[in-house]
Amino acid sequence: MTPEEKLELIKRNTLEVVQEDELLQLIKEKEHPVAYIGYAPTGQLHIGHFFPLMKVKDFIEAGFKFTFLIADLHAFLDDMKCPWNLLQHRTEYYKKATMAMLKAVGVDTTNITFVQGSTFQLKKEYQLDTLHLCGEVTVNRSKRAASEVVRFKEDPKLGGFVYPLMQILDPIYLNADVSYGGVDQRGIYMLGRELLPKLKGRTLLSVFTPLLPGLSGGKMSASDASSKIGILESEEEVLKKAKKAFCEEGVVEENGVLVFFKHVLFPLKKETITIERPEKFGGNLTYDSYEALEKDFAEKKLHPMDLKACLAKEVNILLQPVRKAFEGSDVVKKAYPE
């Protein structure tokens, strides 16, 4: 694979690369660059997390090594989305769940490393750098950078303002060449791109993916159980939620069902996808590209119920090894006690 081909693979299904020419130069100069993503261990994982993992798969296939930061302290600093006493348990859950999902989509995990944030974020040098940034950045600037990520209430907690400053430092201390995340992270990393050359003598390269709709349409919400399918839900529950998903006939916009086909199933399969239909409704439909499937759906040649039935079938296949990985484990009960 040429450097240009690697770049195109990394760019697939992304919204922005900052900066593309710098990323290409990195690929040319370094045999195995390092990319990272940060996961704050808050709520339980759902099938929407397959979206970023498919991009991780692209990074790995492009020759990158990849680091998952389980940002336990961030989970507490963000308005205590994870209670202090559950940080370790949720870290263990996130690592176990993410690894199971990576294997489910066929990622070679030999070049993947998991790092718990508190193992390096409490060290003297990191804390001094954090305090240095606290002296450089105003409250308003910090809030603006993190506004799409952190929950700021009317009387916000101080942790929310420290959160983005730590996130700016994380890739430096993880020896990462590229920061990867959703476009909601952009404000934080662009602030880092401005500040880090002076503080640490280097800048940030970033890859951003779009925020994708949930099954109920609109942004996938942690508080809306109907907008997502949990990775440990039963086959019956997956089918039930898929049937209820927003998928209005002929409507492509804000269609979470179509998005899953585009960002997960077609890149994953790298072959045809068959929509099973009774002969009386025209028989099976086979597609070798997402574009062809979307075209038929937009032209109302493909019925939403047939598409949703296929989604449920494919999701259940993906989740089989994930469910198996948690059999006999009490990690979920410890991480999310009733």
N, C-alpha and C positions, 0 to 999 in steps of 0.2 A: 504494500500500500504506500503510495507516494505521500509526502507531506500535505499536498493539496487535497488528496483523497481523505486523509485523516481529518483535515480541517472541515471538509464538507460533511463528514460523518458526525463530527461534534456539533456542527451547526444545525443538523436535521431537527426539525420541530422546535427550534429555539426562537426567541423573540429578539435577542440582542447579544452581541459579543463585544466586550470592551477590553482591548481593541483587537480587531480581527488581524491586522497586520502583525501585531505583537505576538498574538497566539501562533500564527503561522511561523514566525521566527523562532519561537520557543520550540515548536515541534521539530523544526529543522536542526536546532542546536542540541537538543536534549533527547536521548534515546527513550527515556521513560520519565516524562514529566509527572508531577504529582498534582492531582485535583482533589478538592475536598468539598463536602457539604456538611452543614451543621443541623442536627436534629435536637430540638429541645424536647425532652421526654415528658410530654404532657398527657394528652388523651391517647386512647388506644388507636392503633393503626387500622387503616381501611384500604380498600382497593385503589383509592386515589393515589396512594403512595407508590403504586406501580409506575406512575408517570415519571417521577424523578429517577426511579431505579432503571428504567429503560434508557435514560440518558447516561447513567452510570455505566450501563452495558456498552454504550457507544464509546465512552471514554476508555474503557478497558480494551475494547477491540481496536482502538486507535493507538494502543501502546502505552497508555497512561497507567500509573499506579493511583490508587484512590483511597482517601481517608474519610471515614465517617466520624465526625465529632458528635458524641452524645453529650450535648451541652447541658449538663445537669444544673449547674448554677444559674444558667440563663432561664431554665424552666421555673425556678423559684423567683428570680428577679423580675420576671414578667408578671407582676401582680399575683404572685404565688400560684401560678397555674398548676404547679406541682408542690404539694406540701413538703417542707424540709425533711420530715421523717420518712418520706417515700422516695426520695431522690435516687438512692441506690437500687431499690427494687425496680423502679421504672427504667433506670439505665439498663439493668439486666434484661428486662422485657424488650426494650427497644433493640438491643443488640441481637437477641435471639430471634425476634420477629423479622428484623431487617435481613439477617443472614438467611432465614428460611425463604423469604420473598426473593432475594437475589438468586438463590439456587433454583427456585421455581421458574424463573425466567432464563435460566441457563447461563448465568454470569460465572465466569471463572473467578472464584474468590481468593485465589492464591496471591493476587496483587491488591487485596483489600485489607485495610487495617481499621480497627475500631479504637477510638481514644475517648476516654471519659474526661470531660472538661476540667473537673476539679483536680485531676492528677497533675496538671501543669498551671492552671489559672491561679492557684494559691501560692505559687512560688514568688520569691522576692522580686526578681527582675520583671515578671509579668505585672505584678501589682504596682511596681514603680512606673511602668509604662502606662498603666491604666490611670494612675494619678496624674501623670504628665498630660494625658489627653483630657482629663477632667479640668486641668488648668488652661487648656487651649480652646475648649469647645463650650459655647454658651448653652444654657438650658434649652432655649428655643431651637438652636441648631440641632442639638441631640434629639429633641422631640420630633422635629421635622424629618430627620433622617430615618427615624424608627417608626414613624406614624402608621405605616402599612403592616407593621410586624407586631409591635408591642401594644398592649391594652392600656391606654391612658384614661383613667376616670377623671371626674371633675376635680378631685384632690389626689393627683397621681402620686404613687410611691416613688421614692428616690431610685429604686432599682431599675425602673424602666428607662431612666436617663443614662445609667451606667451600662446597661445592656448593649447598645450599639457600639460603645467605645471598646468593650471587650471583644465584640464580634469583629471589629476592625483588626484587632491584634491576633485573633485566633489563627488565620492562615500563615502569619509570620512564624508563630511558635510551633506550628505543625509542619513547617518547611514546605508549604503548598505553593505551587506555581500558579494555580487557577482556583478561584472561588466559584462554586456553582450553586445556584439557587433559583427560586421563583423571582419574577420581576418585582414582587413586593419587597425583596431584599435590596433593590437597587440603590435606594437612598443611603443605606448604611455603607455599602461598598464604594459608592462614589465619594462619600465623605472620607473614607479610608484612602482612596486613590489620591485625594488632595493632601491628606495629613501625613501619610506614611513616608513619603520621600524625605521629609524633614526629620521625622522621628527615628525611622529605621533604615533610611537609605535605599528604599525600594518602593515599588508601587504594586498595585493589584491588577491582575487580569481577571475578568469575570465573564461567566456565561449565564444568561438569564433565560428561563423558560416562561411561557405565559401562565397566568392563573386560569385554571380550567374549571368548567362548570360541574356541579354535582349532578346526581341523578334526578333531583327535583328541579333542575334548571337554575341558572344563576350560580354564584360562587359556592363551592363546596364548603359547608359550614360544620364546625365541630359540634355546634349546639343543635343541629338539625339531623336527627338520626335517619330520617328518610332520604337525606341527600347523599348517603354513603352506605357502602356494604362493608361491614367489619371483616377482617381477614380470618376470623375464627367462627364466623356465622355458619350455620348449617346449610346444606344444599337446598333444603326447603325454604329457608329464609332468603337465600340468594335469589331463588326463583320468584318468591313473593315480592321482594323489593324491585327486581328487574321489571316485573309486570307493571308495577306502579310508577316506574320512572317516567319523567317528562320526555316524551318523544312524539310530539305532534306530527301528524302525517305531512310530509313535504317540507317541514321546518328544520333547517340545518342549524340556525343560530341558537346558542345556549343549549345545545343538545348534548347532554352528558353521555348518552349512549353512543352517539357517533364519535364523540371525542375519544372514548375508550378504544374504539376500533382503530382510529387514526394513530393515536399515540402509543398504544400498547399492543393490540392484537396483530395488526399488519406488520409493524417492525419486528415483532417477536417471531411470527411464523415464517416470514420471508418466503411465503408460498401462497397458494390460493386459500380462500375462506369460503366455506359452503354454508349458505342459509337454507336450512331444511324446511320444505313446504310440502303439504299434501298435493298429490297429482291434480286434484280438483281445483286447486288454486294456482296451477301452472308448474308444479314440481320444483325441485331444488334450483337455487341460483348459486353460481360459483363466480367469485371475484378474485382477480389477481392483483388488484390495487385498491387502495382506499378511495381514490378519485372516482373509480367506476362505481363503487358501492354508493358513495355520496350522490353521484349523478342520478342513479336509479331511485334513490330515496327522495331526492328533491323533485323528481318527475313523477313521484307516487307510483312507481313500478315495484317498489319494495315496501311492504306494509310494516308499520311500527311493531306490531305484535310478533311478526316473524323475526325482525331484527332483535327484539328484546329476548326472545327465546334463545337465539343464538348467543347473545351476550351472557345469559345465565349459564348456558352450557359451557362456554369457554372460561368464564370466571370460576366455575366449580372445578374445572380441570386444573386451573392455575392454583387454586387454594387447597387442593388435595394434599400436596406435600407440606404445605404450611400447617394445616390442621394436624397432620401426622407428627410434625416436629414438636407440637405442644402436648401430645398425648402423655398423660401421667405426670405432667409438670404442674407445679403450684405457683409458677412465676406470675401468672396473671392475677391470681387471688391475692398475692402479696403486694403487687404493684397497684391494684385497684380494689382494695377491700371495701366491702359494702358498708 
